[in-house]
Structures are given as structure tokens and as C-alpha cells.
Amino acid sequence: MNITRRQLVITFGLMMGLFLAALEGTVVSTAMPTIVAQLGGLEVYSWVFSIYMLSSTTTIPIFGRLSDLYGRKPIYFLGVALFLAGSALSGQAQNMTQLILFRALQGTGAGAVGPVTFTIIGDIFSLEQRARMQGFFSSVWGVSSVLGPLVGGFLVDNVSWRWVFYLNLPFGLLAVALIALVLREPLQQREPGTVDYLGAALLIASVLSLLYALLQGGQAIPWTDPQILGLLAFSALTLGAFVWVERHATHPLIPLDMFRDRLFAIAVGHEFLAGFALFGVVSYIPLFVQGALGTSATRAGATLTPMSIVWSVGSILAGNLLLRHGPSRLVIAGTTSLLAGASVLALVDEGTNQLIVAAALAVMGFGMGMILTSYLVSVQNRVPRGRMGVATSSLQFVFQIGGTVGVSVLGAVMASRLSQGLASLPGGEGIDVMSVLDSASEVEIPAAIAGAFRVVLADALHPAFVLAAFVVVGAMGLALLAPRGTLDQLAQPRREEPTPAGLRVPVRTKRGR
């Protein structure tokens, strides 16, 4: 793969910015006990994590569309500027309320960095180069999830928790400088139009209310509480209004006609189901390893490490095989791997060896890496260049939404089963189910029922893991329905492909089935 010096510099800058945005989702975890000790606010502990996810997920499709309208470069700079401002202010926070607000600003910036980065890669590289580069960039998420807690722990122990945020500043500014100096963006690649402000407002309202309900429901607030039911109803109503507005808008935020394309529609549905299963399982594996297998928190965290590493391997492998085999075969292979891992986890109990759990997660991670890279490259190759931003962001958006829904649904299934199991234990009725699910709380299990509790907890997690496996079966059904062919066969009739020097010339390709 021949890459020019200019492409190499742009790649380095983009990868640095993406790594910082991805790292911020995990680096805070090891710093939070120290932060809470200094700032207080244990009751809003979880919101330091949740608000970052809420703001970043909500803004992904909006920034993707803005990059199509106004160009990748200015929207990328806007995203990095918001991210760095949030980082600097978070490092200066004097109380937990301030920290949560500044993390929201940080997450808003991250909502631009992710999709715009992958879109720029789609712009500046040829198809052959793009397939391999997207694999490398997808692996950043896996690497960051491994390094995040380690970096956070080192900074807290040796410097200050505030440097968890300050560390972003020099590297973020360097990434901006590299992109500003080297990236040259032609005006003709932009799609004409204006911002659909009403559509954007309705989408934000729908997603925020849905995510808040899913994050709080079954945890801090019962699912049957009027507040949760009202939020879910409001989310559905605003989503319906959003669809109506988009169908009639001259320049919609998310062009709904893209869903008429079978490849794009299947990719969106598949990534939602894959995110549902993967994040749903991963969120409760530490609880299973600690509570059911009786290991330490450190060993529970280590169980997830192989998945992150092998995820990167799957992404890179898919990038290298995509041109030769096409996306359909790789997606089916990746989904098979995802299903194999989920099926093993559906069979675990309190006597399962921890290595088996780690191996099953690694198999799932490998499959997920193949799936995400295959869909990303094939969809980017399918849509017109002026819609590449919104298409790329849509895939990332539904993947994260699917993950949030999965965590909530599997949590509800587990909580219901756990409540029944605890009621059958002598003294178990005094154990708060919500406290068991809350990672920020310490639950004391009476020694007399500790062994029985592990059995009950494993039994409660079993139907949740089984449900995740069935969801992957649904994803496999979608994968089998996807159009077959090579990337060239699945491309649009006319596309603009960059030359190695970065100049764009029209190229004719065949339409796929």
C-alpha cells in the first residue's frame, strides 16, 4: 500500500485525535474514586460516565451531516475545539456538578471527532487503501479500552487526577496543527443545502430522552415509574415527528431515501443488533466474574482485555481481505464468530473457568472488528461522496444506541430473575438488587449465603446472556440477506476516487445486485 507523505501526516493527526476521544471514555474510570474523595458527589458518580456517552451519541448524526454541508475540516476543528475546551474545564472543576457539565461539553466534541475522522479517511484514500486504513482506525477503540484504565491509574498515582483531562491538550493541539497544515479539501465534494434545525432539535430531544430513560430505568428509577414511561413516550413521539419532518424537508438532516438501499439498511440494522448483544454482554461480564466466580475487580477487568486486543486484529484482517472477498462473506464470518462467543457465554455458570469467559469474549471481539470495518468501507463506497459523512455517522450512531438498549434490556431481564432468586434465600430479601447492579456501590453479602448468592447471580445472568445470543441469530439473518459481490460491484454507478496525490477524478464502476 503506497501512501504519500501528506496522507501519512493526515493519518497520524487523525489517529491521535480519535485515540484521545476514545480514551476519554475509559481513562476516567480509575480516577473516579480519587475525584469523588476530593469533590464529593458520590450520588451522581455514574453521571460522569453517562453524560459523556449521552452527549457524544446524540451529536454523532448531526456532525456527520454538517461535515457533508460545510466540509470535513471545519467540523473536525469544531469538534476538537469543543473536546479540548471540555478537557481543560474538567481539569479545573471544583465540584461534581461542574465536572458533569464540562464532561458533557467534552462528549459533544467527541461526537464530531469519531465520524468525521472516518469520513476523512474515506475521502483521502483510494478504495484499496481505504479498506486497510479503516481497519487500522477501527482498532483504535480496542487499544484505547485497554490503555485507558492504565493511563488513568498512572496519572492519579504519580501526578494528579486533573491530568487525566489536561493530557488531552498538547496532543489534541498537535493533531489540529497537522490537519490544518496538510489536509486540503476541495469544495466540489460538499453537498449543497442548509441545516435542518427542526430535524436536529427533534432528533436530540428523542435520543436524549431515550438514553436517559434507558440509563436510569431499572437502576435509580423503576421501569414502571411515570417518569421513565413518560420519557419513553416522549422519545417515541419526537422520533415520529422527526421522521415526518425529514420526509418533507428540502435538505433533511438524515436523508431517509438512503434506507431504500438494501446494503445501507441492512448495515444499520445489523450494527444495532450487534451493538445490543456485545455491549449488553460486556457490561455484565465483570459482575459475573466478580459476583458469580468470586474473583477480584482487577481480574474481572482483565477478562475484557483479550477482547479489546483481538477486536483490533479482526478490524485489520477485514481491511486486508475486503477487496478480495467482498463485505458479505466477511460480515457472515464475523457474525458467526460473534454468535460462537455469545453461545459459549449463554452456557456459563458459577463453576465456569474464567479463561473460558475471556476466550468467548475474545471470539466476540474478533467478529465485531470484522463486522464494523466491512460495513464501514462498503457503505462509504456505496453512497455518493456528498453523503459519506451522514452515512458514516449513522453507522456509529446506531451501534452505540443498540449498545445502550442492550445494556438496559439485559439488565432488566437479569434484575427480574435476580430479585426472584434473592427472595428464595434466607436473608436474601435484605439485599438491594439495584445496589448489586450499581458498579459504584459496595454490596455486603452475608457469609452464610455467599455460596448460594453466587449460584443465584449466575442463574440470573443466564437468561440475559441467552437473549444476547438470540439477538446475534437475528443479526445473522440480516447478514444473509445482504447483497453479495465485491466492493466494485456494490459501488454506485459513478464515484469520485482520489488519486494517490489526493486529486479527485471521476471513475466508473459497476452497480451491484
ZAZA-156745 format. One record per residue (C-alpha): residue number from 1; x, y, z. Coordinates in pm, 1 decimal. Layout:
BEGIN
nr;east;north;up
NUM;X;Y;Z .
...
END
This chain:
BEGIN
nr;east;north;up
1;0.0;0.0;0.0 .
2;167.4;317.4;-126.2 .
3;89.2;614.8;96.7 .
4;216.1;965.4;27.4 .
5;386.5;1171.6;294.6 .
6;83.5;1402.6;307.2 .
7;-154.1;1110.5;363.7 .
8;76.0;975.2;633.7 .
9;77.0;1306.6;822.9 .
10;-302.2;1337.0;797.9 .
11;-340.9;978.5;915.8 .
12;-117.7;1038.3;1217.3 .
13;-310.0;1351.9;1315.5 .
14;-649.5;1185.5;1274.9 .
15;-546.2;874.6;1463.9 .
16;-415.9;1087.8;1751.4 .
17;-744.4;1281.0;1776.3 .
18;-955.7;964.0;1755.3 .
19;-742.8;793.4;2017.3 .
20;-794.3;1082.0;2261.2 .
21;-1172.2;1079.7;2210.4 .
22;-1188.4;701.6;2254.5 .
23;-950.9;702.8;2551.2 .
24;-1162.8;954.5;2738.2 .
25;-1445.7;704.5;2763.4 .
26;-1235.0;472.3;2984.7 .
27;-946.2;673.8;3128.4 .
28;-1170.1;835.1;3390.6 .
29;-1274.3;503.5;3545.8 .
30;-963.2;453.5;3759.8 .
31;-955.3;820.1;3858.3 .
32;-1314.0;841.9;3985.7 .
33;-1254.4;717.2;4344.1 .
34;-995.4;992.7;4392.3 .
35;-1216.6;1252.4;4223.2 .
36;-1511.8;1164.0;4446.5 .
37;-1288.7;1178.3;4754.4 .
38;-1187.5;1537.3;4666.8 .
39;-1503.5;1677.5;4508.4 .
40;-1772.9;1470.3;4681.3 .
41;-2095.1;1389.8;4496.3 .
42;-2097.1;1011.9;4523.7 .
43;-2471.0;1014.2;4450.0 .
44;-2403.7;1142.9;4094.1 .
45;-2094.9;926.2;4041.4 .
46;-2232.7;745.4;3736.8 .
47;-2319.0;1068.3;3555.4 .
48;-1952.6;1148.1;3495.4 .
49;-1953.7;849.5;3258.9 .
50;-2313.5;868.2;3137.8 .
51;-2311.5;1233.2;3033.1 .
52;-2009.2;1175.1;2809.6 .
53;-2188.4;891.6;2634.7 .
54;-2516.2;1086.1;2612.9 .
55;-2364.6;1395.3;2454.6 .
56;-2133.1;1210.1;2217.4 .
57;-2400.8;969.1;2092.7 .
58;-2664.7;1238.6;2045.0 .
59;-2444.9;1463.8;1834.1 .
60;-2291.7;1197.5;1605.6 .
61;-2550.2;1215.8;1321.6 .
62;-2567.6;1595.0;1342.0 .
63;-2193.9;1644.0;1298.5 .
64;-2190.0;1381.8;1024.2 .
65;-2445.3;1580.7;826.1 .
66;-2268.8;1910.1;897.2 .
67;-1947.4;1766.9;753.4 .
68;-2130.5;1694.9;426.6 .
69;-2266.5;2050.5;413.4 .
70;-1968.9;2256.8;528.8 .
71;-1672.4;2028.2;474.6 .
72;-1483.4;1783.6;695.3 .
73;-1207.3;2019.3;801.4 .
74;-1410.0;2295.1;977.1 .
75;-1639.7;2046.0;1150.4 .
76;-1341.0;1840.2;1264.9 .
77;-1178.5;2153.5;1407.2 .
78;-1504.6;2246.3;1579.4 .
79;-1526.8;1900.9;1736.2 .
80;-1166.4;1904.0;1859.0 .
81;-1208.5;2259.1;1993.9 .
82;-1515.1;2157.0;2196.1 .
83;-1338.3;1842.6;2316.5 .
84;-1027.8;2031.6;2429.9 .
85;-1232.6;2308.2;2594.1 .
86;-1425.8;2041.8;2785.2 .
87;-1099.0;1872.4;2882.7 .
88;-941.4;2194.2;3013.3 .
89;-1253.7;2288.9;3208.5 .
90;-1292.9;1935.8;3350.3 .
91;-939.0;1960.2;3484.6 .
92;-1040.1;2283.7;3660.2 .
93;-1367.1;2151.4;3806.3 .
94;-1427.0;2245.4;4170.8 .
95;-1728.8;2026.6;4232.0 .
96;-1907.2;1729.1;4076.6 .
97;-2174.0;1943.5;3908.3 .
98;-1910.0;2137.7;3718.7 .
99;-1731.8;1817.9;3620.2 .
100;-2050.9;1667.2;3478.1 .
101;-2127.4;1983.5;3275.7 .
102;-1774.1;2001.1;3136.1 .
103;-1780.9;1629.3;3051.4 .
104;-2096.4;1699.3;2850.0 .
105;-1902.9;1960.3;2650.3 .
106;-1619.6;1712.6;2607.9 .
107;-1857.6;1444.4;2481.4 .
108;-2018.3;1685.6;2234.9 .
109;-1678.7;1739.2;2074.9 .
110;-1612.5;1364.5;2069.3 .
111;-1939.3;1323.8;1876.2 .
112;-1774.0;1508.9;1587.5 .
113;-1423.1;1363.6;1607.7 .
114;-1526.7;999.4;1556.8 .
115;-1749.5;1014.0;1245.4 .
116;-1558.5;1296.4;1075.5 .
117;-1230.1;1108.4;1118.7 .
118;-1364.6;800.2;942.1 .
119;-1520.4;1019.9;673.3 .
120;-1191.1;1198.8;602.0 .
121;-1022.3;859.7;565.8 .
122;-1289.2;773.1;310.9 .
123;-1215.7;1098.4;126.7 .
124;-836.7;1095.5;101.5 .
125;-761.5;730.7;26.7 .
126;-836.4;516.1;-273.5 .
127;-1064.3;217.6;-229.1 .
128;-777.9;-28.4;-182.2 .
129;-605.1;195.8;68.6 .
130;-928.1;283.3;244.7 .
131;-1019.5;-74.7;325.2 .
132;-691.5;-129.4;506.2 .
133;-677.7;210.6;675.8 .
134;-1030.9;184.8;814.7 .
135;-925.0;-144.3;973.0 .
136;-634.5;24.0;1149.0 .
137;-851.5;312.6;1264.5 .
138;-1123.3;80.7;1394.3 .
139;-861.3;-91.9;1607.9 .
140;-802.4;235.8;1795.2 .
141;-1115.8;173.7;2002.5 .
142;-986.7;-161.7;2117.9 .
143;-643.2;-26.2;2208.5 .
144;-789.5;271.0;2396.7 .
145;-1012.3;48.6;2610.1 .
146;-702.8;-140.8;2726.2 .
147;-478.3;161.7;2782.2 .
148;-741.9;392.9;2930.5 .
149;-757.6;247.9;3283.1 .
150;-378.7;203.1;3289.8 .
151;-309.2;563.9;3188.7 .
152;-570.1;693.4;3432.7 .
153;-424.6;493.1;3718.3 .
154;-68.9;609.6;3643.7 .
155;-166.2;978.2;3633.3 .
156;-368.4;957.1;3954.6 .
157;-88.4;778.3;4141.3 .
158;201.2;991.3;4015.3 .
159;65.7;1336.0;3920.9 .
160;-298.0;1435.6;3980.8 .
161;-640.9;1325.9;3864.1 .
162;-669.9;1659.7;3684.7 .
163;-403.5;1547.5;3438.6 .
164;-642.4;1279.7;3317.6 .
165;-803.8;1573.0;3135.6 .
166;-505.4;1803.5;3084.0 .
167;-319.0;1530.6;2897.2 .
168;-554.4;1577.4;2603.7 .
169;-447.6;1936.8;2541.9 .
170;-97.3;1908.3;2389.9 .
171;-179.1;1601.4;2181.1 .
172;-511.4;1747.8;2065.5 .
173;-345.2;2073.5;1959.0 .
174;-78.2;1877.3;1771.9 .
175;-348.3;1679.2;1588.3 .
176;-522.9;2003.9;1487.4 .
177;-196.2;2158.5;1367.6 .
178;-115.7;1859.2;1147.4 .
179;-462.6;1852.3;989.6 .
180;-465.0;2230.9;940.4 .
181;-129.7;2229.1;761.3 .
182;-174.8;1925.7;539.2 .
183;-542.1;1847.9;468.5 .
184;-671.1;2020.0;154.2 .
185;-1040.0;1982.6;93.9 .
186;-1199.6;2051.4;-247.4 .
187;-1523.7;2245.9;-240.2 .
188;-1691.8;2026.4;-500.3 .
189;-1720.4;1733.9;-260.8 .
190;-1966.7;1919.9;-39.8 .
191;-2338.8;1865.4;-74.3 .
192;-2544.9;2182.1;-123.9 .
193;-2810.2;2260.5;134.0 .
194;-2873.4;2409.0;475.1 .
195;-2901.1;2271.9;826.5 .
196;-3235.9;2116.7;911.6 .
197;-3262.5;2282.2;1253.0 .
198;-3609.2;2147.3;1332.2 .
199;-3499.9;1793.3;1246.4 .
200;-3185.3;1832.5;1456.3 .
201;-3386.1;1958.1;1756.6 .
202;-3635.2;1670.3;1731.9 .
203;-3357.3;1412.1;1698.5 .
204;-3171.2;1549.3;2001.1 .
205;-3490.8;1551.4;2207.8 .
206;-3578.1;1194.7;2107.5 .
207;-3232.0;1048.1;2163.9 .
208;-3165.6;1230.1;2491.7 .
209;-3497.7;1125.2;2644.4 .
210;-3449.9;765.5;2525.3 .
211;-3094.2;736.7;2652.9 .
212;-3180.2;897.1;2986.4 .
213;-3471.8;657.6;3034.7 .
214;-3255.1;358.2;2943.5 .
215;-2971.4;466.7;3172.6 .
216;-3195.7;535.1;3471.4 .
217;-3466.8;276.3;3419.3 .
218;-3422.4;-30.1;3637.0 .
219;-3127.8;134.8;3809.8 .
220;-3202.1;454.2;4001.4 .
221;-3568.1;458.5;3892.9 .
222;-3806.6;160.0;3845.7 .
223;-3918.6;87.0;3488.9 .
224;-4281.5;136.1;3587.0 .
225;-4219.1;484.6;3726.1 .
226;-4423.4;753.7;3544.4 .
227;-4103.7;949.1;3478.6 .
228;-3947.4;662.2;3281.3 .
229;-4270.9;579.6;3098.3 .
230;-4319.0;947.7;3014.7 .
231;-3964.7;977.3;2877.9 .
232;-4007.9;669.9;2658.8 .
233;-4339.4;801.3;2526.1 .
234;-4186.6;1142.8;2459.8 .
235;-3895.6;979.4;2277.9 .
236;-4133.6;783.8;2054.0 .
237;-4342.2;1092.5;1975.3 .
238;-4044.1;1311.4;1890.5 .
239;-3894.4;1031.4;1680.1 .
240;-4218.0;1008.5;1483.8 .
241;-4216.4;1385.5;1439.0 .
242;-3852.2;1368.7;1326.7 .
243;-3935.3;1110.8;1057.7 .
244;-4227.3;1324.4;934.8 .
245;-4009.9;1637.4;918.4 .
246;-3731.0;1454.5;736.9 .
247;-3972.4;1319.6;475.2 .
248;-4088.2;1671.4;392.2 .
249;-3765.5;1869.3;443.9 .
250;-3587.9;2012.0;140.6 .
251;-3249.4;1934.4;294.9 .
252;-3308.5;1667.3;562.4 .
253;-3062.7;1606.3;842.8 .
254;-3067.2;1232.5;764.3 .
255;-3193.3;1165.5;409.4 .
256;-3441.7;881.8;457.9 .
257;-3407.0;769.8;97.2 .
258;-3071.7;617.1;195.5 .
259;-3268.0;342.6;374.3 .
260;-3411.2;231.9;39.6 .
261;-3066.0;98.3;-37.4 .
262;-3059.0;-264.5;82.1 .
263;-2692.4;-263.8;177.4 .
264;-2721.5;50.9;388.1 .
265;-3046.8;-55.9;555.9 .
266;-2908.8;-399.5;643.8 .
267;-2583.0;-248.7;772.0 .
268;-2776.6;-14.8;1003.9 .
269;-2999.5;-293.6;1136.1 .
270;-2711.3;-537.4;1177.4 .
271;-2493.8;-291.9;1368.5 .
272;-2782.9;-210.4;1602.7 .
273;-2830.8;-579.7;1687.3 .
274;-2455.9;-644.2;1714.9 .
275;-2414.4;-345.7;1947.9 .
276;-2712.6;-467.4;2152.4 .
277;-2556.9;-810.4;2206.3 .
278;-2194.5;-708.6;2251.8 .
279;-2234.1;-416.2;2489.9 .
280;-2512.9;-592.7;2676.1 .
281;-2286.0;-888.2;2746.6 .
282;-1969.4;-688.3;2814.0 .
283;-2145.1;-463.1;3066.1 .
284;-2238.5;-757.1;3290.3 .
285;-1934.6;-980.0;3249.6 .
286;-1743.7;-800.8;3532.1 .
287;-2044.6;-858.0;3758.8 .
288;-2047.7;-1225.8;3661.8 .
289;-1672.8;-1273.4;3711.4 .
290;-1667.2;-1092.4;4046.3 .
291;-2001.5;-1197.8;4189.2 .
292;-2056.1;-1546.6;4045.1 .
293;-1695.3;-1664.1;4007.7 .
294;-1571.7;-1484.1;4320.9 .
295;-1266.6;-1309.9;4169.8 .
296;-1123.1;-962.7;4230.1 .
297;-1215.8;-645.2;4042.2 .
298;-871.1;-642.7;3879.1 .
299;-914.7;-994.0;3742.5 .
300;-1265.1;-906.1;3627.0 .
301;-1123.7;-616.3;3427.2 .
302;-850.1;-838.2;3285.8 .
303;-1117.5;-1069.7;3146.9 .
304;-1213.4;-797.6;2898.2 .
305;-858.1;-724.8;2780.9 .
306;-827.0;-1009.2;2525.1 .
307;-1149.0;-893.4;2358.5 .
308;-1010.2;-543.6;2302.7 .
309;-684.7;-675.1;2157.9 .
310;-845.4;-933.2;1927.5 .
311;-1101.6;-672.3;1814.3 .
312;-808.8;-482.7;1661.6 .
313;-687.6;-799.9;1488.7 .
314;-1031.9;-858.8;1337.3 .
315;-1052.4;-499.8;1211.4 .
316;-712.3;-511.3;1043.8 .
317;-775.3;-856.2;893.0 .
318;-1108.5;-743.7;747.5 .
319;-941.7;-439.8;593.9 .
320;-689.7;-662.9;416.4 .
321;-943.3;-921.7;294.8 .
322;-1227.1;-688.3;198.1 .
323;-1120.7;-615.1;-159.4 .
324;-1070.1;-980.9;-242.7 .
325;-1374.3;-1133.2;-75.5 .
326;-1628.1;-850.0;-52.9 .
327;-1820.2;-739.5;258.3 .
328;-2088.5;-1010.6;266.2 .
329;-1856.0;-1305.0;331.3 .
330;-1660.3;-1115.2;595.7 .
331;-1976.2;-995.0;773.1 .
332;-2111.7;-1351.4;779.6 .
333;-1777.2;-1478.7;911.7 .
334;-1767.5;-1202.4;1173.1 .
335;-2127.3;-1268.6;1281.0 .
336;-2050.3;-1639.6;1307.5 .
337;-1762.7;-1553.8;1539.6 .
338;-1988.7;-1321.0;1739.5 .
339;-2251.2;-1594.7;1768.0 .
340;-1996.1;-1856.8;1874.5 .
341;-1872.9;-1639.1;2160.3 .
342;-2224.8;-1541.2;2268.7 .
343;-2333.7;-1907.4;2263.6 .
344;-2049.4;-2007.2;2495.5 .
345;-2143.4;-1728.9;2738.3 .
346;-2505.7;-1848.2;2729.5 .
347;-2384.7;-2176.6;2882.7 .
348;-2164.9;-2042.6;3165.8 .
349;-2243.4;-2096.1;3532.4 .
350;-2079.8;-2037.4;3870.9 .
351;-1834.8;-2323.6;3803.6 .
352;-1705.8;-2192.4;3469.8 .
353;-1333.4;-2121.8;3439.4 .
354;-1253.7;-1753.0;3394.6 .
355;-1031.1;-1833.9;3095.9 .
356;-1334.1;-1971.4;2909.2 .
357;-1517.2;-1643.7;2964.7 .
358;-1217.5;-1442.8;2842.3 .
359;-1181.8;-1666.4;2535.2 .
360;-1551.8;-1630.3;2447.8 .
361;-1525.2;-1252.0;2472.1 .
362;-1213.8;-1256.6;2253.1 .
363;-1402.3;-1452.8;1986.1 .
364;-1684.6;-1197.2;2002.2 .
365;-1439.7;-908.7;1977.0 .
366;-1271.8;-1062.2;1672.0 .
367;-1606.5;-1092.7;1497.3 .
368;-1709.5;-740.7;1589.2 .
369;-1389.4;-599.2;1444.5 .
370;-1459.0;-773.5;1113.0 .
371;-1822.0;-660.2;1103.7 .
372;-1765.8;-291.0;1173.5 .
373;-1479.3;-248.1;927.3 .
374;-1658.9;-439.5;649.8 .
375;-1977.3;-236.2;678.9 .
376;-1799.3;95.3;714.9 .
377;-1591.2;57.5;399.1 .
378;-1872.2;-93.5;189.3 .
379;-2125.2;175.5;288.4 .
380;-1874.9;454.3;221.9 .
381;-1809.5;300.4;-116.7 .
382;-2182.4;273.2;-183.6 .
383;-2312.4;623.2;-108.5 .
384;-2236.2;940.2;-305.3 .
385;-1938.3;1129.5;-168.0 .
386;-2159.4;1418.3;-59.7 .
387;-2345.4;1183.2;176.1 .
388;-2046.2;996.1;312.4 .
389;-2047.4;1196.0;636.4 .
390;-2408.3;1123.4;727.1 .
391;-2374.6;757.5;621.9 .
392;-2062.1;706.0;833.9 .
393;-2213.1;877.7;1136.1 .
394;-2536.7;679.1;1102.2 .
395;-2349.7;350.3;1141.1 .
396;-2167.6;471.6;1451.8 .
397;-2488.0;619.4;1590.7 .
398;-2699.6;303.2;1565.7 .
399;-2415.8;90.5;1702.6 .
400;-2399.8;299.9;2018.8 .
401;-2778.1;323.7;2050.1 .
402;-2801.2;-53.4;2012.6 .
403;-2543.0;-94.4;2287.3 .
404;-2735.4;129.8;2525.4 .
405;-3062.0;-52.7;2456.9 .
406;-2887.4;-387.3;2504.3 .
407;-2743.0;-290.9;2841.1 .
408;-3085.1;-176.4;2962.7 .
409;-3284.7;-472.7;2831.4 .
410;-3040.5;-737.4;2952.8 .
411;-3016.0;-553.8;3285.1 .
412;-3394.7;-561.6;3322.6 .
413;-3404.6;-935.5;3244.8 .
414;-3128.2;-1004.3;3493.1 .
415;-3274.5;-782.5;3767.2 .
416;-3610.8;-958.1;3745.9 .
417;-3452.3;-1302.1;3774.4 .
418;-3214.3;-1187.2;4048.6 .
419;-3498.1;-1043.9;4255.2 .
420;-3677.4;-1379.4;4245.0 .
421;-3359.5;-1567.0;4336.3 .
422;-3273.8;-1342.3;4631.3 .
423;-3625.3;-1378.4;4769.5 .
424;-3568.1;-1754.0;4793.7 .
425;-3251.0;-1714.7;5005.5 .
426;-3266.8;-1680.4;5385.2 .
427;-3169.8;-1319.3;5446.8 .
428;-3150.7;-1252.5;5074.5 .
429;-3458.2;-1032.2;5074.0 .
430;-3249.9;-766.9;5252.4 .
431;-3009.4;-734.8;4957.9 .
432;-3095.9;-446.6;4726.9 .
433;-3099.7;-565.3;4364.8 .
434;-3025.3;-215.5;4233.4 .
435;-2716.8;-196.3;4453.2 .
436;-2590.7;-522.1;4306.3 .
437;-2621.4;-372.7;3956.7 .
438;-2459.0;-43.0;4050.6 .
439;-2082.8;-55.2;3993.1 .
440;-2033.2;241.0;4224.8 .
441;-2179.9;65.7;4527.2 .
442;-2029.7;-194.2;4759.2 .
443;-2269.7;-475.2;4847.1 .
444;-2201.5;-682.4;5157.1 .
445;-2315.5;-1041.6;5114.6 .
446;-2360.0;-1233.6;5443.1 .
447;-2100.6;-1511.8;5466.3 .
448;-2369.6;-1768.8;5536.3 .
449;-2529.5;-1723.3;5194.8 .
450;-2223.1;-1620.3;4991.3 .
451;-2205.5;-1953.2;4808.5 .
452;-2577.3;-1959.5;4737.9 .
453;-2563.8;-1597.8;4621.7 .
454;-2308.5;-1684.3;4355.2 .
455;-2539.9;-1954.7;4223.4 .
456;-2836.5;-1714.7;4224.1 .
457;-2638.5;-1443.4;4046.2 .
458;-2513.5;-1682.5;3778.3 .
459;-2868.3;-1809.4;3732.1 .
460;-2994.3;-1450.4;3696.4 .
461;-2734.7;-1366.0;3430.6 .
462;-2805.7;-1681.3;3231.5 .
463;-3128.7;-1562.9;3057.7 .
464;-2965.0;-1227.7;2978.1 .
465;-2674.1;-1399.7;2802.4 .
466;-2914.8;-1636.3;2624.0 .
467;-3114.3;-1337.0;2496.7 .
468;-2792.6;-1179.2;2366.2 .
469;-2716.8;-1497.1;2170.9 .
470;-3065.0;-1494.4;2014.3 .
471;-3016.4;-1130.5;1912.9 .
472;-2698.8;-1232.5;1729.4 .
473;-2902.4;-1500.0;1548.0 .
474;-3123.3;-1214.8;1425.2 .
475;-2812.9;-1027.4;1311.6 .
476;-2703.3;-1337.2;1120.2 .
477;-3038.3;-1338.5;941.2 .
478;-2976.2;-983.4;825.0 .
479;-2621.1;-1067.7;718.2 .
480;-2751.8;-1346.9;495.6 .
481;-2990.8;-1102.5;326.4 .
482;-2719.3;-852.2;236.1 .
483;-2632.3;-806.6;-133.1 .
484;-2335.9;-1014.2;-249.5 .
485;-2042.9;-906.0;-458.2 .
486;-1710.5;-728.5;-449.3 .
487;-1675.9;-367.3;-340.7 .
488;-1659.9;-259.0;-706.5 .
489;-1979.6;-446.4;-784.4 .
490;-2157.6;-291.9;-487.2 .
491;-2047.6;65.9;-560.2 .
492;-2252.9;345.4;-708.7 .
493;-2251.0;376.9;-1090.8 .
494;-2033.8;689.5;-1069.3 .
495;-1799.2;787.7;-790.0 .
496;-1510.6;1016.6;-728.2 .
497;-1197.1;831.2;-626.3 .
498;-880.7;1010.3;-510.3 .
499;-556.1;959.7;-689.0 .
500;-250.6;884.0;-474.0 .
501;-171.5;1255.0;-483.4 .
502;-511.7;1341.4;-343.5 .
503;-659.6;1481.9;-668.5 .
504;-1008.9;1355.3;-745.5 .
505;-1113.2;1223.2;-1084.2 .
506;-1442.5;1056.0;-1184.0 .
507;-1432.4;676.9;-1201.6 .
508;-1695.9;444.9;-1349.2 .
509;-1783.8;130.9;-1157.4 .
510;-2048.7;-137.2;-1188.5 .
511;-2372.4;-138.5;-993.1 .
512;-2412.6;-433.1;-758.2 .
513;-2705.3;-661.5;-713.7 .
END
